[in-house]
Amino acid sequence: MSALARPRDGRWIGGVCAGLARRFGISANTMRIIFVVSCLLPGPQFLLYLALWVLLPNEKSSTSSAATGW
């Protein structure tokens, strides 16, 4: 399993669903469908998504800062 982070590629809005999908080893589209269906249930799903968007770090880029000189 990979670390929980928002990927730089393959994200739609904030990358939360793509990051969670990568962490749990499922398709990003499956995670998006799960999220949309969960929004039909009562609860703070949208607020949780916003919180994860703010709190989850971006995935580190594949090129290191040493390679660019910065």
VOBA-913584 format. One record per residue: residue number from 1; x, y, z of N, C-alpha, C in turn. Coordinates in Angstrom, 3 decimals, decimal comma, always signed. Layout:
% VOBA-913584
     i         nu         nv         nw        cau        cav        caw         cu         cv         cw
   NUM          X          Y          Z          X          Y          Z          X          Y          Z
...
***
This chain:
% VOBA-913584
     i         nu         nv         nw        cau        cav        caw         cu         cv         cw
     1     +0,832     -1,188     +0,000     +0,000     +0,000     +0,000     +0,871     +1,243     +0,000
     2     +0,434     +2,239     -0,723     +1,191     +3,480     -0,795     +0,732     +4,441     +0,296
     3     +1,513     +5,470     +0,495     +1,159     +6,478     +1,492     -0,058     +7,259     +1,011
     4     -0,800     +7,780     +1,938     -2,001     +8,531     +1,613     -1,613     +9,952     +1,211
     5     -1,773    +10,240     -0,074     -1,462    +11,562     -0,620     -2,300    +11,766     -1,871
     6     -2,490    +13,024     -2,237     -3,237    +13,339     -3,456     -2,284    +13,283     -4,641
     7     -2,568    +12,421     -5,635     -1,655    +12,290     -6,772     -1,662    +13,532     -7,649
     8     -0,570    +13,734     -8,353     -0,475    +14,868     -9,275     -1,156    +14,564    -10,610
     9     -1,251    +13,299    -10,966     -1,907    +12,927    -12,219     -3,144    +12,086    -11,918
    10     -4,132    +12,172    -12,784     -5,330    +11,375    -12,631     -6,353    +11,931    -11,654
    11     -6,158    +13,160    -11,208     -7,143    +13,726    -10,291     -8,146    +14,566    -11,060
    12     -9,330    +14,667    -10,503    -10,372    +15,460    -11,149    -10,528    +16,797    -10,455
    13    -11,076    +16,799     -9,269    -11,288    +18,064     -8,573    -10,105    +18,334     -7,641
    14     -9,991    +17,571     -6,588     -8,915    +17,806     -5,640     -7,953    +16,644     -5,532
    15     -8,305    +15,512     -6,116     -7,450    +14,341     -6,041     -7,693    +13,466     -4,823
    16     -8,714    +13,796     -4,036     -8,980    +13,031     -2,819     -9,403    +11,606     -3,161
    17    -10,357    +11,451     -4,061    -10,825    +10,104     -4,424     -9,707     +9,297     -5,081
    18     -8,908     +9,937     -5,920     -7,795     +9,234     -6,567     -6,759     +8,804     -5,540
    19     -6,491     +9,646     -4,557     -5,535     +9,302     -3,507     -6,035     +8,172     -2,626
    20     -7,316     +8,229     -2,249     -7,892     +7,156     -1,441     -7,928     +5,846     -2,220
    21     -8,263     +5,926     -3,505     -8,312     +4,720     -4,338     -6,933     +4,086     -4,453
    22     -5,924     +4,900     -4,661     -4,559     +4,372     -4,754     -4,134     +3,733     -3,433
    23     -4,510     +4,352     -2,320     -4,140     +3,842     -0,993     -4,771     +2,477     -0,719
    24     -6,032     +2,307     -1,134     -6,757     +1,065     -0,860     -6,726     +0,082     -2,021
    25     -6,025     +0,423     -3,105     -5,824     -0,507     -4,205     -7,047     -0,765     -5,065
    26     -7,874     +0,264     -5,262     -9,037     +0,121     -6,140     -8,983     +1,207     -7,208
    27     -9,880     +1,112     -8,162     -9,944     +2,082     -9,247    -10,418     +3,438     -8,730
    28     -9,875     +4,501     -9,295    -10,291     +5,849     -8,904    -11,755     +6,079     -9,246
    29    -12,202     +5,562    -10,375    -13,609     +5,715    -10,746    -14,523     +4,988     -9,776
    30    -14,099     +3,839     -9,281    -14,883     +3,116     -8,277    -14,999     +3,949     -7,011
    31    -13,911     +4,554     -6,595    -13,939     +5,397     -5,393    -14,833     +6,601     -5,612
    32    -14,827     +7,176     -6,796    -15,696     +8,319     -7,086    -17,164     +7,920     -7,025
    33    -17,480     +6,748     -7,554    -18,859     +6,255     -7,502    -19,283     +6,016     -6,056
    34    -18,389     +5,428     -5,256    -18,685     +5,203     -3,837    -18,958     +6,533     -3,145
    35    -18,167     +7,551     -3,448    -18,367     +8,856     -2,829    -19,704     +9,460     -3,232
    36    -20,039     +9,418     -4,512    -21,295    +10,003     -4,980    -22,485     +9,277     -4,366
    37    -22,432     +7,951     -4,312    -23,519     +7,190     -3,700    -23,606     +7,502     -2,209
    38    -22,460     +7,661     -1,549    -22,485     +7,963     -0,112    -23,101     +9,331     +0,156
    39    -23,032    +10,226     -0,808    -23,636    +11,547     -0,624    -25,160    +11,477     -0,569
    40    -25,737    +10,383     -1,028    -27,178    +10,198     -0,936    -27,610     +9,846     +0,487
    41    -26,674     +9,411     +1,302    -26,941     +9,066     +2,696    -26,720    +10,296     +3,569
    42    -27,409    +10,361     +4,703    -27,165    +11,503     +5,594    -25,778    +11,426     +6,218
    43    -25,150    +12,558     +6,345    -23,827    +12,599     +6,953    -22,976    +13,702     +6,362
    44    -21,797    +13,896     +6,909    -20,929    +15,011     +6,503    -19,926    +14,629     +5,406
    45    -20,336    +13,862     +4,409    -19,400    +13,389     +3,394    -18,721    +14,541     +2,658
    46    -19,489    +15,542     +2,279    -18,915    +16,653     +1,523    -17,912    +17,423     +2,382
    47    -18,228    +17,613     +3,657    -17,288    +18,305     +4,550    -16,029    +17,473     +4,765
    48    -16,181    +16,161     +4,847    -15,025    +15,280     +4,983    -14,139    +15,374     +3,741
    49    -14,756    +15,415     +2,558    -13,996    +15,562     +1,315    -13,194    +16,864     +1,332
    50    -13,852    +17,960     +1,726    -13,154    +19,247     +1,779    -12,005    +19,219     +2,789
    51    -12,233    +18,591     +3,928    -11,179    +18,497     +4,940     -9,996    +17,690     +4,416
    52    -10,269    +16,578     +3,737     -9,183    +15,762     +3,179     -8,445    +16,522     +2,083
    53     -9,159    +17,310     +1,307     -8,545    +18,112     +0,248     -7,522    +19,072     +0,858
    54     -7,866    +19,654     +1,986     -6,976    +20,618     +2,641     -5,839    +19,903     +3,377
    55     -6,147    +18,784     +4,048     -5,177    +18,147     +4,931     -4,219    +17,176     +4,248
    56     -4,662    +16,511     +3,177     -3,785    +15,549     +2,514     -2,718    +16,273     +1,703
    57     -1,489    +15,844     +1,828     -0,423    +16,491     +1,051     -0,479    +16,062     -0,416
    58     +0,069    +16,886     -1,274     +0,242    +16,498     -2,666     +1,309    +15,423     -2,740
    59     +1,158    +14,542     -3,701     +2,168    +13,513     -3,925     +3,457    +14,190     -4,370
    60     +4,566    +13,661     -3,931     +5,856    +14,206     -4,346     +6,016    +13,972     -5,845
    61     +6,613    +14,927     -6,532     +6,800    +14,784     -7,970     +7,848    +13,712     -8,252
    62     +7,775    +13,155     -9,442     +8,704    +12,084     -9,799    +10,120    +12,611    -10,011
    63    +10,238    +13,899    -10,339    +11,574    +14,492    -10,464    +11,940    +15,106     -9,135
    64    +13,080    +14,760     -8,641    +13,494    +15,273     -7,331    +14,004    +16,707     -7,473
    65    +14,014    +17,405     -6,352    +14,509    +18,780     -6,379    +16,017    +18,808     -6,637
    66    +16,716    +17,714     -6,327    +18,145    +17,668     -6,581    +18,438    +17,649     -8,077
    67    +17,561    +17,028     -8,851    +17,765    +16,946    -10,292    +17,550    +18,304    -10,949
    68    +16,695    +19,145    -10,375    +16,436    +20,448    -10,972    +17,367    +21,526    -10,427
    69    +18,082    +21,217     -9,355    +18,995    +22,202     -8,805    +18,371    +23,084     -7,753
    70    +17,104    +22,844     -7,405    +16,426    +23,666     -6,394    +16,156    +22,880     -5,182
***
